[in-house]
Each structure stands twice: as structure tokens, then as C-alpha cells.
Amino acid sequence: MSKLSRDEVVKQLRSIKLLALDVDGVLTDDTLLFGPDGFEAKRFNISDGLYMVLAQRAGLEIAIISGRYSPATDSRMTDLGIKHVLQKKLDKTKQIAPLMETLNLEYADIAFMGNEILDIKLSQKVGLAIGVADSCKELLDVVDYVTERKGGEGAVREVLELWFDAIGKSAQEFLV
């Protein structure tokens, strides 16, 4: 259950400069597919990707922050033009620190979406902590807001729709 109402989240999103996203379980449905040769595939939600592109065009910085390295993640984020792809460190607070310095950000400037116990530490530090609907109970206990949608099923788009409301713009304004 969310601690903040929709209106309170929209108000907080007005001051957010960076949306940091976990990958597995947030941008995907938490499923990994492996072939016999080690080839890895993931299922990403196309609407999440569209809204990530539109939000970047509108001025929001977006970062991917994942505890594990995945070539599939690299490929998808390159496709979307995501500049900040941070992978392969389990301590996400240490992983995001250099980016915060580069972008001159404080934790209060960041919203973070996660789903798992690895996401708790960073969620406790950021200005707005968000869990997807199917997050683990331990994370749900510490986040400020819980999406209606599950990870990989449009949860990121749901939050970005709120962000567009927060800045008083329509996502359609940023279509090419």
C-alpha cells in the first residue's frame, strides 16, 4: 500500500531531476530466457520504452541501475537512447554515486523504482522511492509509492505519466 497519494506523488515528482530504474522486475517481468549457448533474452514493455524516450526529450534524466550485467539490457537501452546505464554492482548507492556527482545531484533529486531486496538501501536514501505492484514485501514496507501495474507491464509508463502531470505537459508534445 502506498504511503503517498497520487496527488502527493505528482507534487514530489515536480522536483525530481533523475529517474533511476532497476531492470529485472521493473522494466521486465522478472523473467530471464537463456539458450543452450548462453544467449540471454528479456521481455521489455514497449510503452515503458516509449515514455522513457519522451520523458528524456522533455528534460528528465533517466538512469538504469542493475545489480547484474546483461547484454540484452545494453542493447535495449542503446535502442532507447538511455545515456546512463549502470550495471554489475550489488550496492546501488555506490553504483549511482559517480553519476550523482557528474550531474550535480543530491539524493533528494532522485526517484528510484525497484522491486527487490537489493533495492531497499537506495530506496531509503532517494527523494521518492517507488515499488512496482509485484515487489517483495520488504521493499513495499519502505517505499513511498506503489504502482498499480506490475514490473514489465507498464509500471514505468505509469510513473512517467505522473511525471508529465507534475510538469504540466502532455507526453504527446514530445513525439517526433
Protein Blocks (a to p, Z undefined) as FASTA:
>chain_A
ZZbdfklmmmmmmmpcbdcddfehplpgoiacddfkopacddddfklmmmmmmmmmnopa
cddddfbdcfklmmmmmmnopabdcehiablmlmmmmmmmmnopafklpccddfbfklmm
mmmmmmbdcddfkbcfklmmmmmbdcfbdghilpmmmmmmmmmmmnopafklmpZZ
